[in-house]
Amino acid sequence: MPAGLRVGHASDETLKSGVTVLLPDEPAVISAHIGGGAPGTRELGLAEPEASVAKVDAIVLSGGSAFGLAAADGAMSFLAENGRGFEVAGLRVPIVPTAILFDLVNGGNKSFLPANGRAAAANPYPELAYRACASALETTPGGAVEVGTLGAGTGATTANLKGGFGHAGERLPSGATIAAFVAVNAVGAVTFGDGPHFRAAPFEVDHEFGGLGLPATASPETAARITKFDPAPGANTTIAVIATDQPLTKAEGKRLAIVAHDGFALSIYPAHTPFDGDTVFALSTGKAETGPNMEPLSMMLELCAAAPAVLARAVARAVYWATDTQSDRLPTWKGRFGDTA
C-alpha cells in the first residue's frame, strides 16, 4: 500500500451495490486513461496533463451506473466538512474524480430508480460515499485493504462468475510502492474458458488467488470468448486506480495509466470492448522513502513494468475472494470451484 493513502468502502447488500473511496492524506497528483467504449466518469478532464488543477482530494469508484456519479457529492461534502479542497476566492472546493460501473440489473433492490413516476427512495450513492470517506479516515495510512464483495465491487459480475473489489501491491527495488485497486464488472471472463484457472496466473504471488497456475495443456476452451449474454452499452465496466508513493508529474501519471491498462488485457478476455467503460486512474502521493534518486526514465520504466502485473493480480483477487450473497445471479469462484487458499 503506498504511503500516505487510505481506502474506505461502504456497501449496501440489499441494494447490491456500493462505493469505494481512495483518500490521500494530502492532495495527490492524478491522471487517467479510458480504454473502454462506454465510460461513465466525472471530473476526468482535469486529469489531463494540460489541465490546471494538478492534484485531487480523493478518487471515488462507484456502482450505480450514471446514478452512481452522484457519489462524488457525498465525498465532497465529507471533505469540505474536514477542511479539504482546492482553495479559490477564500473557499475550498474538494476535487473528486469519479468513475462508475453498471450493476443495476444484478438482483438488488433498486427502488431509487424512477419507474413510471417518482422514485420510491433517494439516490443512495452520496450517502454511501460519505460513509466510505469516514471509513477511510478511520484506517491506517498505507494499511491493509479488504477485498472481495464490498465497496464498488459489491454487485459486480463477469461473464461467468461474480466479480468484486481487488487489491494487489508491490515494493519496488527503488523503495517506492505501487498498488492497484479495482472493481471488476467486466463483459468478459477472468478465467480461461469456463474453467478455474485465472488468466493472471503468471503474475500470482504467494497463492493469493488459489495457486492453480496455468492450465496444463492448451485447448480450444482456453481461447474461448465468454461474454455476458446480450450486453448493452454501459452495462459492464472495470474501473481501477494504480497508485504509487513515487513522486510523479501529471504527464508521467498519464503514461502510467495508459500502460496499466495492459493489466486488464492480461487478466480479462475480452477487454476494452464497446460495452465496457474500462478506466484507470493513476495517483501519486509522493510520499516514498526511497534510496538514491533514480534517473527519471529509469524510474518510469520500473513503474510501467510493474503496473500491468499488479493490476492483473488485483483483478484475479477480486473474483477469487468474492462471497455469496442473497439473490446472486452468478456463482462465486469459490462456490463453483472450491476454496484452494
URZIWO-V696532 format. One record per pair of residues at least 24 apart in sequence whose ideal C-beta (glycine too) atoms are under 10 Angstrom apart, sorted by the first residue. I is the first residue (numbers start at 1). J is the second residue. Records with the same first field share a line. If there is no record, write none. Layout:
BEGIN
I=J ; J
END
This chain:
BEGIN
1=139 ; 140 ; 141 ; 142 ; 143 ; 144 ; 145 ; 167 ; 169 ; 177 ; 179 ; 181 ; 243 ; 245
2=28 ; 141 ; 142 ; 169 ; 176 ; 177 ; 178 ; 179 ; 243 ; 244 ; 245 ; 246 ; 283 ; 284 ; 285 ; 286 ; 287 ; 288
3=141 ; 142 ; 176 ; 177 ; 244 ; 245 ; 285 ; 286 ; 287 ; 288 ; 289
4=28 ; 141 ; 142 ; 243 ; 245 ; 284 ; 285 ; 286 ; 287 ; 288
5=59 ; 136 ; 139 ; 141 ; 142 ; 143 ; 145 ; 177 ; 179 ; 181 ; 241 ; 243 ; 244 ; 245 ; 283 ; 284 ; 285 ; 287
6=58 ; 133 ; 135 ; 136 ; 137 ; 138 ; 139 ; 140 ; 141 ; 142 ; 143 ; 145
7=59 ; 61 ; 132 ; 135 ; 136 ; 139 ; 141 ; 143 ; 144 ; 145 ; 146 ; 151 ; 165 ; 167 ; 179 ; 181 ; 241 ; 243
8=58 ; 75 ; 78 ; 129 ; 131 ; 132 ; 133 ; 134 ; 135 ; 136 ; 137 ; 138 ; 139 ; 145 ; 146 ; 151
9=61 ; 128 ; 131 ; 132 ; 135 ; 136 ; 139 ; 145 ; 146 ; 147 ; 150 ; 151 ; 152 ; 153 ; 154 ; 165
10=62 ; 71 ; 74 ; 124 ; 125 ; 127 ; 128 ; 129 ; 130 ; 131 ; 132 ; 133 ; 134 ; 135 ; 136 ; 150 ; 151 ; 152 ; 154
11=63 ; 128 ; 131 ; 132 ; 149 ; 150 ; 151 ; 152 ; 153 ; 154 ; 155 ; 165 ; 325
12=63 ; 108 ; 109 ; 124 ; 125 ; 127 ; 128 ; 131 ; 154 ; 155
13=108 ; 109 ; 149 ; 150 ; 154 ; 155 ; 325 ; 326 ; 327
14=108 ; 109 ; 110 ; 111 ; 124 ; 325 ; 326 ; 327
15=63 ; 64 ; 103 ; 106 ; 108 ; 109 ; 110 ; 111 ; 112 ; 121 ; 124 ; 125 ; 128 ; 154 ; 155
16=63 ; 103 ; 104 ; 105 ; 106 ; 107 ; 108 ; 109 ; 110 ; 149 ; 154 ; 155 ; 156 ; 325 ; 326 ; 327 ; 328 ; 329
17=62 ; 63 ; 64 ; 65 ; 67 ; 68 ; 101 ; 103 ; 104 ; 106 ; 108 ; 109 ; 110 ; 112 ; 124 ; 125 ; 128 ; 151 ; 152 ; 153 ; 154 ; 155 ; 156
18=61 ; 62 ; 63 ; 64 ; 68 ; 71 ; 103 ; 124 ; 125 ; 128 ; 129 ; 131 ; 132 ; 149 ; 150 ; 151 ; 152 ; 153 ; 154 ; 155 ; 156 ; 165 ; 183
19=60 ; 61 ; 62 ; 63 ; 64 ; 68 ; 71 ; 72 ; 74 ; 75 ; 98 ; 100 ; 124 ; 125 ; 126 ; 127 ; 128 ; 129 ; 130 ; 131 ; 132 ; 133 ; 135 ; 151 ; 152 ; 154 ; 183
20=59 ; 60 ; 61 ; 62 ; 63 ; 71 ; 128 ; 129 ; 132 ; 135 ; 136 ; 145 ; 146 ; 150 ; 151 ; 152 ; 153 ; 154 ; 165 ; 167 ; 181 ; 182 ; 183 ; 239 ; 241
21=58 ; 59 ; 60 ; 61 ; 62 ; 71 ; 72 ; 74 ; 75 ; 78 ; 79 ; 96 ; 98 ; 128 ; 129 ; 130 ; 131 ; 132 ; 133 ; 134 ; 135 ; 136 ; 137 ; 151 ; 152
22=56 ; 58 ; 59 ; 60 ; 61 ; 132 ; 136 ; 145 ; 179 ; 181 ; 241 ; 243 ; 281 ; 283
23=57 ; 58 ; 59 ; 60 ; 75 ; 78 ; 79 ; 82 ; 84 ; 96 ; 132 ; 133 ; 134 ; 135 ; 136 ; 137 ; 139 ; 141
24=55 ; 56 ; 57 ; 58 ; 59 ; 84 ; 136 ; 141 ; 243 ; 245 ; 283 ; 284 ; 285 ; 286 ; 287
25=137 ; 141 ; 142 ; 285 ; 287
26=55 ; 57 ; 84 ; 285 ; 286 ; 287
27=53 ; 54 ; 55 ; 56 ; 57 ; 58 ; 84 ; 85 ; 86 ; 94 ; 95 ; 285
28=54 ; 55 ; 56 ; 57 ; 58 ; 59 ; 243 ; 244 ; 245 ; 248 ; 253 ; 283 ; 284 ; 285 ; 286 ; 287
29=54 ; 55 ; 56 ; 244 ; 247 ; 248 ; 249 ; 250 ; 252 ; 253 ; 282 ; 283 ; 284 ; 285 ; 286
30=54 ; 55 ; 56 ; 57 ; 58 ; 59 ; 95 ; 97 ; 241 ; 243 ; 248 ; 250 ; 253 ; 254 ; 257 ; 281 ; 282 ; 283 ; 284
31=97 ; 248 ; 249 ; 250 ; 251 ; 252 ; 253 ; 254 ; 255 ; 256 ; 257 ; 258 ; 280 ; 281 ; 282 ; 283 ; 284
32=59 ; 97 ; 99 ; 241 ; 242 ; 250 ; 253 ; 254 ; 257 ; 258 ; 279 ; 280 ; 281 ; 282 ; 283
33=242 ; 253 ; 254 ; 255 ; 256 ; 257 ; 258 ; 259 ; 260 ; 261 ; 278 ; 279 ; 280 ; 281 ; 282
34=99 ; 239 ; 257 ; 261 ; 272 ; 277 ; 278 ; 279 ; 280
35=238 ; 257 ; 258 ; 260 ; 261 ; 262 ; 264 ; 265 ; 271 ; 272 ; 273 ; 276 ; 277 ; 278 ; 279 ; 280
36=186 ; 187 ; 234 ; 236 ; 237 ; 238 ; 239 ; 261 ; 264 ; 271 ; 272 ; 273 ; 274 ; 275 ; 276 ; 277 ; 278 ; 279
37=233 ; 234 ; 237 ; 272 ; 273 ; 274 ; 275 ; 276 ; 277 ; 278
38=102 ; 187 ; 231 ; 232 ; 233 ; 234 ; 235 ; 236 ; 237 ; 273 ; 274 ; 275 ; 276 ; 277 ; 278
39=99 ; 100 ; 234 ; 237 ; 239 ; 276 ; 277 ; 278 ; 279
40=64 ; 65 ; 66 ; 67 ; 68 ; 69 ; 98 ; 99 ; 100 ; 101 ; 102 ; 234 ; 237 ; 239 ; 277 ; 279
41=69 ; 97 ; 98 ; 99 ; 100 ; 239 ; 277 ; 279 ; 281
42=66 ; 68 ; 69 ; 70 ; 71 ; 72 ; 73 ; 96 ; 97 ; 98 ; 99 ; 100
43=69 ; 72 ; 95 ; 96 ; 97 ; 98 ; 99
44=97 ; 98 ; 99 ; 279 ; 281
45=97
46=86 ; 95 ; 97 ; 250
47=95 ; 97 ; 250 ; 253 ; 254 ; 257 ; 281 ; 282 ; 283
48=250 ; 251 ; 254
49=249 ; 250 ; 251 ; 252 ; 253 ; 254 ; 255
50=250 ; 251
51=250
53=86 ; 88 ; 93 ; 95 ; 250
54=86 ; 95 ; 249 ; 250 ; 253
55=86 ; 95 ; 250 ; 283 ; 284 ; 285 ; 286
56=86 ; 94 ; 95 ; 96 ; 97 ; 281 ; 283
57=82 ; 84 ; 85 ; 86 ; 92 ; 93 ; 94 ; 95 ; 96 ; 97 ; 133
58=84 ; 94 ; 95 ; 96 ; 97 ; 98 ; 129 ; 132 ; 133 ; 136 ; 283
59=95 ; 96 ; 97 ; 98 ; 99 ; 181 ; 239 ; 241 ; 243 ; 281 ; 283
60=96 ; 97 ; 98 ; 99 ; 100 ; 125 ; 128 ; 129 ; 132 ; 133 ; 152 ; 239
61=98 ; 99 ; 100 ; 101 ; 129 ; 132 ; 151 ; 152 ; 153 ; 165 ; 181 ; 182 ; 183 ; 239 ; 240 ; 241 ; 279 ; 281
62=98 ; 99 ; 100 ; 101 ; 103 ; 125 ; 128 ; 129 ; 132 ; 151 ; 152 ; 183 ; 239
63=100 ; 101 ; 102 ; 103 ; 104 ; 106 ; 108 ; 124 ; 125 ; 128 ; 151 ; 152 ; 153 ; 154 ; 155 ; 156 ; 183 ; 185 ; 237 ; 239
64=100 ; 101 ; 102 ; 103 ; 104 ; 110 ; 112 ; 113 ; 123 ; 124 ; 125 ; 128 ; 152 ; 155
65=100 ; 101 ; 102 ; 103 ; 104 ; 105 ; 113 ; 234 ; 235 ; 237 ; 277
66=100 ; 102 ; 104 ; 234
67=100 ; 104 ; 110 ; 112 ; 113 ; 114 ; 119 ; 123 ; 124 ; 125
68=98 ; 99 ; 100 ; 101 ; 102 ; 103 ; 104 ; 123 ; 124 ; 125 ; 126 ; 128 ; 129 ; 152
69=98 ; 99 ; 100 ; 123 ; 125
70=98 ; 100 ; 122 ; 123 ; 124 ; 125 ; 126 ; 127 ; 128 ; 129
71=96 ; 98 ; 99 ; 100 ; 123 ; 124 ; 125 ; 126 ; 127 ; 128 ; 129 ; 130 ; 132 ; 152
72=96 ; 97 ; 98 ; 100 ; 125 ; 126 ; 129
73=98 ; 123 ; 125 ; 126 ; 127 ; 129 ; 130
74=123 ; 124 ; 125 ; 126 ; 127 ; 128 ; 129 ; 130 ; 131 ; 132 ; 133
75=125 ; 126 ; 128 ; 129 ; 130 ; 132 ; 133 ; 136
76=126 ; 129 ; 130 ; 133
77=126 ; 127 ; 129 ; 130 ; 133
78=126 ; 129 ; 130 ; 131 ; 132 ; 133 ; 134 ; 136 ; 137
79=130 ; 133
81=130 ; 133
82=133 ; 134 ; 137
84=133
94=133
96=129 ; 133
97=241 ; 279 ; 281 ; 283
98=125 ; 129 ; 239 ; 281
99=152 ; 183 ; 237 ; 238 ; 239 ; 240 ; 241 ; 277 ; 278 ; 279 ; 280 ; 281
100=125 ; 152 ; 183 ; 185 ; 234 ; 237 ; 239 ; 277 ; 279
101=152 ; 153 ; 155 ; 156 ; 157 ; 163 ; 183 ; 184 ; 185 ; 186 ; 234 ; 235 ; 236 ; 237 ; 238 ; 239 ; 276 ; 277 ; 278 ; 279
102=155 ; 156 ; 157 ; 185 ; 187 ; 231 ; 232 ; 233 ; 234 ; 235 ; 236 ; 237 ; 275 ; 276 ; 277
103=152 ; 153 ; 154 ; 155 ; 156 ; 157 ; 163 ; 183 ; 185 ; 235 ; 236 ; 237
104=155 ; 234 ; 235
105=155 ; 157 ; 232 ; 235 ; 329
106=154 ; 155 ; 156 ; 157 ; 162 ; 163 ; 185 ; 327 ; 328 ; 329 ; 330
107=155 ; 157 ; 325 ; 326 ; 327 ; 328 ; 329 ; 330
108=154 ; 155 ; 325 ; 326 ; 327 ; 328
109=327
110=155
128=152 ; 154
141=285 ; 287
142=169 ; 177 ; 179 ; 245 ; 285 ; 287
145=169 ; 179 ; 181 ; 314
146=321
147=181 ; 182 ; 208 ; 209 ; 314 ; 317 ; 318 ; 319 ; 320 ; 321 ; 322
148=317 ; 318 ; 319 ; 320 ; 321 ; 322 ; 323 ; 332 ; 334
149=318 ; 321 ; 322 ; 323 ; 324 ; 325 ; 328 ; 332
150=183 ; 321 ; 322 ; 323
151=181 ; 183
152=181 ; 182 ; 183 ; 184 ; 185 ; 239
153=181 ; 182 ; 183 ; 184 ; 185 ; 238 ; 239 ; 318 ; 319 ; 321 ; 322
154=183 ; 322 ; 325
155=183 ; 185 ; 325 ; 328 ; 329
156=182 ; 183 ; 184 ; 185 ; 186 ; 236 ; 237 ; 238 ; 239 ; 318 ; 319 ; 322 ; 330
157=184 ; 185 ; 186 ; 187 ; 228 ; 236 ; 319 ; 322 ; 328 ; 329 ; 330
158=184 ; 185 ; 186 ; 187 ; 188 ; 189 ; 190 ; 191 ; 226 ; 227 ; 228 ; 236 ; 238 ; 268 ; 315 ; 318 ; 319 ; 322 ; 330 ; 333
159=186 ; 187 ; 188 ; 189 ; 190 ; 191 ; 194 ; 225 ; 226 ; 227 ; 228 ; 229 ; 231 ; 236 ; 268 ; 269 ; 270 ; 330
160=188 ; 189 ; 190 ; 191 ; 193 ; 194 ; 195 ; 226 ; 227 ; 228 ; 319 ; 330 ; 331 ; 333 ; 336
161=189 ; 190 ; 191 ; 194 ; 196 ; 226 ; 319 ; 320 ; 322 ; 330 ; 331 ; 332 ; 333 ; 334 ; 335 ; 336 ; 337
162=318 ; 319 ; 322 ; 323 ; 324 ; 325 ; 328 ; 329 ; 330 ; 331 ; 332 ; 333 ; 334 ; 335 ; 336
163=190 ; 236 ; 238 ; 315 ; 318 ; 319 ; 322 ; 330 ; 332 ; 333
164=315 ; 317 ; 318 ; 319 ; 320 ; 321 ; 322 ; 323 ; 332 ; 333
165=314 ; 317 ; 318 ; 321 ; 322
166=190 ; 200 ; 208 ; 209 ; 238 ; 240 ; 267 ; 311 ; 312 ; 313 ; 314 ; 315 ; 316 ; 317 ; 318 ; 319 ; 320 ; 321 ; 322
167=241 ; 243 ; 310 ; 313 ; 314 ; 317 ; 318 ; 321
168=200 ; 203 ; 204 ; 205 ; 208 ; 209 ; 263 ; 309 ; 310 ; 311 ; 312 ; 313 ; 314 ; 315 ; 316 ; 317 ; 318
169=205 ; 243 ; 244 ; 306 ; 310 ; 313 ; 314
170=203 ; 205 ; 244 ; 306 ; 307 ; 309 ; 310 ; 313
171=306
172=244 ; 246 ; 288 ; 290 ; 294 ; 299 ; 302 ; 303 ; 305 ; 306
173=290 ; 291 ; 294 ; 302 ; 306
174=246 ; 288 ; 290 ; 291 ; 292 ; 293 ; 294 ; 298 ; 299 ; 302 ; 303
175=245 ; 246 ; 288 ; 289 ; 290 ; 291 ; 292 ; 294
176=244 ; 245 ; 246 ; 247 ; 248 ; 284 ; 286 ; 287 ; 288 ; 289 ; 290 ; 291 ; 294 ; 299 ; 302 ; 303 ; 306
177=243 ; 244 ; 245 ; 246 ; 285 ; 287 ; 288 ; 289 ; 290 ; 306 ; 310
178=242 ; 243 ; 244 ; 245 ; 246 ; 256 ; 260 ; 288 ; 302 ; 303 ; 304 ; 305 ; 306 ; 307 ; 309 ; 310 ; 311
179=241 ; 242 ; 243 ; 244 ; 245 ; 283 ; 306 ; 307 ; 310 ; 311 ; 314
180=240 ; 241 ; 242 ; 243 ; 260 ; 263 ; 280 ; 306 ; 307 ; 308 ; 309 ; 310 ; 311 ; 312 ; 313 ; 314 ; 315 ; 317
181=239 ; 240 ; 241 ; 242 ; 243 ; 281 ; 283 ; 310 ; 311 ; 314 ; 318
182=238 ; 239 ; 240 ; 241 ; 242 ; 260 ; 263 ; 264 ; 267 ; 280 ; 310 ; 311 ; 312 ; 313 ; 314 ; 315 ; 316 ; 317 ; 318
183=237 ; 238 ; 239 ; 240 ; 241 ; 314 ; 315 ; 318
184=237 ; 238 ; 239 ; 240 ; 264 ; 267 ; 268 ; 314 ; 315 ; 316 ; 317 ; 318 ; 319 ; 322
185=228 ; 235 ; 236 ; 237 ; 238 ; 239 ; 276 ; 277 ; 278 ; 318
186=227 ; 228 ; 236 ; 237 ; 238 ; 264 ; 267 ; 268 ; 269 ; 270 ; 271 ; 272 ; 273 ; 275 ; 276 ; 278 ; 315 ; 318 ; 319
187=226 ; 227 ; 228 ; 231 ; 232 ; 235 ; 236 ; 237 ; 238 ; 268 ; 270 ; 271 ; 272 ; 273 ; 274 ; 275 ; 276 ; 278
188=225 ; 226 ; 227 ; 228 ; 231 ; 236 ; 238 ; 264 ; 267 ; 268 ; 269 ; 270 ; 271 ; 272 ; 273 ; 275 ; 276
189=224 ; 225 ; 226 ; 227 ; 228 ; 267 ; 268 ; 269 ; 270 ; 319
190=226 ; 238 ; 264 ; 267 ; 268 ; 269 ; 271 ; 312 ; 315 ; 316 ; 318 ; 319 ; 320 ; 333
191=215 ; 222 ; 226 ; 267 ; 268 ; 269 ; 316 ; 319 ; 320 ; 333 ; 336 ; 337
192=218 ; 219 ; 221 ; 222 ; 223 ; 224 ; 226 ; 269
193=219 ; 220 ; 221 ; 222 ; 223 ; 224 ; 225 ; 226 ; 269
194=221 ; 224 ; 226 ; 336
195=219 ; 221 ; 222 ; 224 ; 337
196=320 ; 333 ; 334 ; 336 ; 337 ; 338 ; 340
197=222 ; 337
198=267 ; 312 ; 313 ; 315 ; 316 ; 317 ; 319 ; 320 ; 333
199=265 ; 266 ; 267 ; 268 ; 269 ; 271 ; 312 ; 315 ; 316
200=263 ; 266 ; 267 ; 268 ; 308 ; 309 ; 311 ; 312 ; 313 ; 314 ; 315 ; 316 ; 317 ; 319 ; 320
201=266 ; 267 ; 312 ; 313 ; 316
202=266 ; 309 ; 312
203=263 ; 266 ; 267 ; 308 ; 309 ; 310 ; 311 ; 312 ; 313 ; 314 ; 315 ; 316
204=309 ; 312 ; 313 ; 316 ; 317 ; 320
205=309 ; 310 ; 313 ; 317
207=340 ; 341
208=313 ; 314 ; 316 ; 317 ; 320 ; 321 ; 341
209=313 ; 314 ; 315 ; 316 ; 317 ; 318 ; 319 ; 320 ; 321 ; 333 ; 340 ; 341
210=316 ; 317 ; 320 ; 333 ; 334 ; 337 ; 338 ; 339 ; 340 ; 341
211=340 ; 341
212=320 ; 337 ; 340
222=269
223=269
224=269
225=269 ; 270
226=269 ; 270
227=269 ; 270 ; 273 ; 275
228=275 ; 330
231=273 ; 274 ; 275 ; 276
232=275
233=273 ; 274 ; 275 ; 276 ; 277
234=275 ; 276 ; 277
235=275 ; 276 ; 277
236=273 ; 275 ; 276 ; 277 ; 278
237=273 ; 275 ; 276 ; 277 ; 278 ; 279
238=263 ; 264 ; 267 ; 268 ; 271 ; 272 ; 276 ; 277 ; 278 ; 279 ; 280 ; 311 ; 315 ; 318
239=276 ; 277 ; 278 ; 279 ; 280 ; 281
240=264 ; 278 ; 279 ; 280 ; 281 ; 282 ; 311 ; 314 ; 315 ; 318
241=279 ; 280 ; 281 ; 282 ; 283 ; 311 ; 314
242=280 ; 281 ; 282 ; 283 ; 284 ; 303 ; 306 ; 307 ; 308 ; 310 ; 311 ; 314
243=281 ; 282 ; 283 ; 284 ; 285 ; 310
244=282 ; 283 ; 284 ; 285 ; 286 ; 287 ; 288 ; 299 ; 302 ; 303 ; 306 ; 307 ; 310
245=283 ; 284 ; 285 ; 286 ; 287 ; 288 ; 289 ; 290
246=284 ; 285 ; 286 ; 287 ; 288 ; 290 ; 294 ; 299 ; 300 ; 302 ; 303
247=284 ; 285 ; 286 ; 287 ; 288 ; 290 ; 299
248=282 ; 283 ; 284 ; 285 ; 286 ; 296 ; 299 ; 300 ; 303
249=284 ; 296
250=282 ; 284
252=282 ; 284 ; 296 ; 297 ; 299 ; 300 ; 303 ; 304
253=281 ; 282 ; 283 ; 284 ; 303
254=282
255=282 ; 300 ; 303 ; 304 ; 307
256=280 ; 281 ; 282 ; 283 ; 284 ; 300 ; 303 ; 304 ; 306 ; 307
257=281 ; 282 ; 283 ; 307
258=282 ; 304 ; 307
259=300 ; 303 ; 304 ; 305 ; 306 ; 307 ; 308 ; 311
260=303 ; 304 ; 306 ; 307 ; 308 ; 309 ; 310 ; 311 ; 312
261=307 ; 308 ; 311
262=304 ; 307 ; 308 ; 309 ; 311 ; 312
263=306 ; 307 ; 308 ; 309 ; 310 ; 311 ; 312 ; 313 ; 314 ; 315
264=308 ; 311 ; 312 ; 315
265=308 ; 311 ; 312
266=308 ; 309 ; 311 ; 312 ; 313 ; 315 ; 316
267=308 ; 309 ; 311 ; 312 ; 313 ; 314 ; 315 ; 316 ; 317 ; 318 ; 319
268=312 ; 315 ; 316 ; 319
271=315
280=307 ; 311
282=307
END
